[in-house]
Amino acid sequence: MKVLHVKYAPSEDKLYIPTEGAVRQSLVWAPTFVDRTQAAVVEARLGQGSIYYCGDMNGEDGSNQLTLSLCGFKGECAPM
């Protein structure tokens, strides 16, 4: 998944972090290891609800399903 990561999120708010050994790939630059202190998906409590961030840049089906489930929709949803 191509994402924009969140830095400095508390560990309890991180929902999706890079796996150990994950590598950032590029057609231009040499591969580099992904910083595991950053997160691609974060959810934080805000008042009586929560705020959610998903850094997916391409709107893939898996991240769309995640977004819908965090909004309370259950089951398989049609692709966006």
Order of alpha helices (4+ residues) and beta strands (2+ residues): beta-beta-beta-beta-beta-alpha
